[in-house]
């Protein structure tokens, strides 16, 4: 695909002139090469950086301390992650030998989120309003207020207990709901035999 | 009626402009690219609405696949060398310079330390199949993962920890890793997720 050479064809009968070479270089192969390289770089790069969720867990010594100031039963919601993507929750704890009612739900926005939104309504409303006023304040003020609201005393405290058979996705989903519903006070706690008993009672294992 | 003369034109198009554009794009991709690091196993990461990006450097990644095998990697080659050297010392296994260099080229390792010699002697192509079958022992009897983590922290105190686990990983395994981390006072870490497309705020 060489460059076409445009020559003068008129003036016959004269001395054959020396051929005029065009000074233009054919760039087609160079373009080919450049596009090949572009394709290579496009395929080998990861433009999207993965997202992360930051979580911090209490250190070992703190756990023992925390055991002493038990969560107030009226504010506590325990979320149980069971096998086969099942999800249960109950409010409070066992009182006077009466088991709390275990409610089955799911990971959809109609399930767990709806419950959490109702429970955390005040905080969510505050945060919503804060977001509207975000432009009026500095970044620092905003984040300070946000964390103030989120950790307000009236907000529910969620205890996330996952059974060994639950999978990692379930855990991430529940942590995600905490973010969506602006719940700052939650903890990942080991599941107890008592909780497992509750689940068994609710849906007895098939024989 | 005279014929209308159609001027004969050259069919060649001027490629200069196209060349300019393509090289501009090439430059852009070369500068913005960061290569996809090769991982010994493929994990399907769960999605979340979190929008925090993972930091660029000083990252230690813990990879957990769905069978519960644990892999560990730090991001710079220099750190990798030092980490392996020190982990080896903890188990009184010494590595030659060549082995250390070889190891620093691997982004994620999941080999029990006693098998590291044999593993590093393999050709790079042969490593993948073998590596996929192993994993760093992380149970309570033989917790090499703890040693790896501790060493990495000592080598680079600025290290941030990221856990990348498969969606289907049983919680038991994740809990095991988290407990180990808690044991050595690693209380802040990131869970790597992909962005979930959602209509809610």
Interface residues (C-beta under 8 A of the other chain):
Chain A: X1 X3 X4 X6 X24 X26 X27 X28 X30 X31 X34 X35 X37 X38 X41 X42 X44 X45 X46 X47 X49 X50 X51 X52 X53 X54 X55 X56 X57 X58 X59 X60 X81 X109 X113 X162 X163 X164 X165 X166 X167 X168 X169 X170 X171 X172 X173 X175 X176 X179 X180 X188 X190
Chain B: X10 X11 X12 X14 X15 X16 X18 X19 X22 X23 X25 X26 X29 X30 X32 X33 X34 X35 X36 X45 X46 X47 X48 X49 X50 X51 X52 X53 X54 X64 X162 X164 X165 X166 X167 X168 X169 X170 X171 X172 X174 X175 X178 X181 X182 X183 X185 X187 X188 X189 X190 X191 X192 X193 X194 X195 X196 X200 X201
